[in-house]
Amino acid sequence: MRVAQTMVYVLNVLSEVAPDWVRAHVPVEWVERYGQRLEEERLPKEEQERTQYANQVGADGWMLLDALQAPCAPDWMKTLPTVTTLRTMWEQQFEAREQGGQWRKEPALPAAQLIASPYDLDARNGKKRSTFWTGYKVHFTQTCDDDAPQLITVVQTTAAPLSDEGIISAIHADLAEKELLPDQHLVDSGYVTIANLVQSQSDYEVDLLGPTLKTHWYQAETGYDLSHFSIDWETETVTCPQGQINSSWTPIQREGKSLIQVRFSQTDCKVCPSRTSCTGTTRRTLTLHSKEQTQALLAARQREHTDAFKDTYRHRAGIEGTHSQAVRTMGLRRSRYIGLRKTHLGHVAVAAAVNLPRDACMTYPPRQRGSFPTSCEEVTAQSGRTFHLPRASKRC
């Protein structure tokens, strides 16, 4: 649908800036195809029909680009931002002209780089579990002291596909610039990675506290995951729960990361009575991160099971309430502006609106009932009449 919407957008712009050129070069059938507002309900439902429709839109787009590149086309039209958007969108979503110019089954670029809307070139498609959206992602950081108002201190707006783990460093840098770095930062599990656990402590002396991402390997249920192996970093030896020692310790590079691959002997693993609980192959293999990263991960997972962790982490419930308040009362999930910078400004305005009454409640305590009569009370007192007016239970 985005490519068809792009055609609508481009034709509307060209009709405003060059109406005579549009009358001379745009086929009459395009008026019916792109003259009305596009709705999902009006598009073909079957996969084959949708592909045919996309290829038809692609052919129309290529024809329009050819007409714009013709020698008779004005030079200023060739450099319009709208035309550049059309060309970029077609290069991303369709095969090259030399290869047929058909709809790509797989986009040419990752989702973070694909244009999602011709109206907002910064917006991207995002997905979280079963939720899909086009736009951005906002991250709020808020104080959670018991004896102080819970105020939002940092607002970060990112492209929708950017993962939570990739923003934590920017949040800490923002807090450091404002001299608001906490000793402990309570976060959701999406922010807790091995790299963030180490970097937060080493770069900012911040203890990143949150539930770690759980392993889905079956060894976590059988008692043979990494936490049950003993690691001696000095001698480069790993001991399994059955007391066997690794046969190799090999530094490797994988996806740009420096890792360590640990293998156990096939001779030991084949005769082990717990082999099926430990591995599905002839021997067990472990992949380790660096010493400080592995130790940080194991320590974080061990801390999760303590009462101290539960007592501390309960304070994070406040930020969930803040997000809910911003969504329900201030429309946080709908951007009123176009572009990343303006959308971020809108998010900052929402955060300020959330902060104001909270700060006011601490600065100006609610007055006692009847301590200051209202104008209505003063007037009725002079007339000898009394009206019983409903009052809010709390006032900020």
Residue pairs with C-beta under 8 A, 6 or more apart in sequence:
1 38
1 40
1 43
2 89
2 93
2 115
2 116
2 117
2 118
3 54
3 57
3 58
3 61
3 89
3 90
3 93
3 94
4 34
4 38
4 43
4 53
4 54
4 57
5 38
5 117
5 118
6 61
6 85
6 86
6 89
6 118
7 34
7 57
7 60
7 61
7 64
7 86
8 34
8 37
8 38
9 82
9 85
9 118
9 119
10 64
10 82
10 83
10 85
10 86
10 118
11 22
11 26
11 30
11 34
11 64
13 80
13 82
14 21
14 22
14 77
14 80
14 82
15 22
17 77
17 80
18 74
18 77
21 73
21 74
21 77
25 64
25 67
26 64
30 60
33 60
36 42
43 50
43 53
44 50
44 52
44 53
51 103
54 103
55 102
55 103
58 90
58 93
58 94
58 101
58 102
58 103
59 101
61 86
61 89
61 90
61 94
62 90
62 94
62 97
62 101
64 86
65 83
65 86
65 87
65 90
67 73
68 77
68 78
68 83
69 78
77 83
82 118
85 115
85 118
85 121
86 118
88 115
89 115
89 118
91 108
92 104
92 107
92 108
92 109
92 114
92 115
93 103
93 104
93 107
93 108
94 101
94 102
94 103
94 104
95 101
95 102
95 103
95 104
107 114
110 161
111 124
111 125
111 161
112 124
112 159
112 161
112 162
114 124
114 125
115 121
116 123
116 124
116 125
116 134
117 123
117 134
119 338
120 135
120 338
120 339
121 339
122 136
122 159
122 339
122 340
122 343
123 134
123 135
123 136
123 159
123 160
124 134
124 135
124 136
124 159
124 160
124 161
125 132
125 133
125 134
125 160
125 161
126 132
126 133
126 134
126 135
126 136
126 137
126 159
126 160
126 161
127 133
127 161
133 160
133 333
134 160
135 160
135 335
135 343
136 157
136 158
136 159
136 160
136 335
136 340
136 343
137 157
137 158
137 159
137 160
137 162
138 155
138 156
138 157
138 158
138 332
138 347
139 154
139 155
139 156
139 157
139 158
139 164
139 167
139 171
140 152
140 154
140 155
140 319
140 322
140 323
140 326
140 351
141 152
141 153
141 154
141 155
141 156
141 171
141 175
141 185
141 319
142 150
142 151
142 152
142 153
142 318
142 319
142 322
143 149
143 150
143 151
143 153
144 150
144 186
144 315
144 316
144 318
144 319
146 315
148 362
149 355
149 358
149 359
149 361
149 362
150 318
150 322
150 358
151 355
151 358
151 359
152 322
152 351
152 354
152 355
153 175
153 178
153 180
154 171
154 174
154 175
154 178
154 180
155 344
155 347
155 348
155 351
156 167
156 170
156 171
156 174
157 340
157 343
157 344
157 347
158 166
158 167
159 340
163 190
164 188
164 190
164 191
165 190
165 191
165 192
165 193
165 195
165 196
167 191
168 187
168 191
168 196
168 200
168 208
169 196
169 199
169 203
172 181
172 185
172 200
172 203
172 204
172 206
175 181
175 182
175 204
176 204
181 204
181 205
181 206
182 206
183 205
183 206
183 207
184 206
184 207
184 209
184 312
185 200
185 206
185 207
185 208
185 209
186 209
186 210
186 312
186 313
186 315
186 316
187 208
187 209
187 210
187 316
188 210
188 211
188 316
189 210
189 211
189 212
189 213
191 208
191 210
192 208
192 210
192 211
192 212
192 213
192 300
193 213
194 289
194 293
194 294
194 296
194 297
195 293
196 208
197 208
197 293
197 296
197 297
197 300
198 292
198 293
198 296
200 206
200 207
200 208
201 207
201 208
201 296
209 303
209 309
209 312
209 313
210 313
210 316
211 304
211 313
212 297
212 300
212 301
212 304
214 220
215 225
215 226
217 225
219 225
219 277
219 278
219 279
222 277
222 278
223 241
223 277
224 240
224 241
224 274
224 277
224 278
224 279
224 284
226 286
226 288
226 294
226 298
227 298
227 301
227 302
228 240
228 241
229 238
229 239
229 240
229 241
229 286
230 238
230 239
231 237
231 238
231 288
231 294
232 238
232 239
233 291
236 249
237 245
237 246
237 249
238 245
238 246
238 249
238 262
238 264
238 286
239 245
239 246
240 264
240 278
240 284
241 274
241 278
242 272
242 273
242 274
244 264
244 265
244 268
244 269
244 272
245 264
246 262
246 263
246 264
246 265
246 286
247 263
247 264
247 265
247 268
248 261
248 262
248 263
249 260
249 261
249 262
250 260
250 261
250 262
250 263
251 258
251 259
251 260
251 261
252 258
252 259
252 260
252 261
253 259
254 287
257 289
258 290
259 287
259 288
259 289
260 287
260 288
260 289
260 290
261 285
261 286
261 287
261 288
262 285
262 286
262 287
262 288
263 283
263 284
263 285
264 283
264 284
264 285
265 283
266 282
266 283
268 283
269 275
269 278
269 279
269 282
269 283
269 284
270 282
270 283
272 278
278 284
279 285
288 294
289 297
303 309
322 354
323 332
325 354
326 332
326 350
326 351
326 354
327 333
330 350
330 353
330 354
332 347
332 350
335 343
335 346
336 346
337 343
337 345
337 346
357 396
360 396
361 396
364 396
366 394
366 395
366 396
367 395
369 391
373 381
374 389
376 387
376 389
380 386
380 387
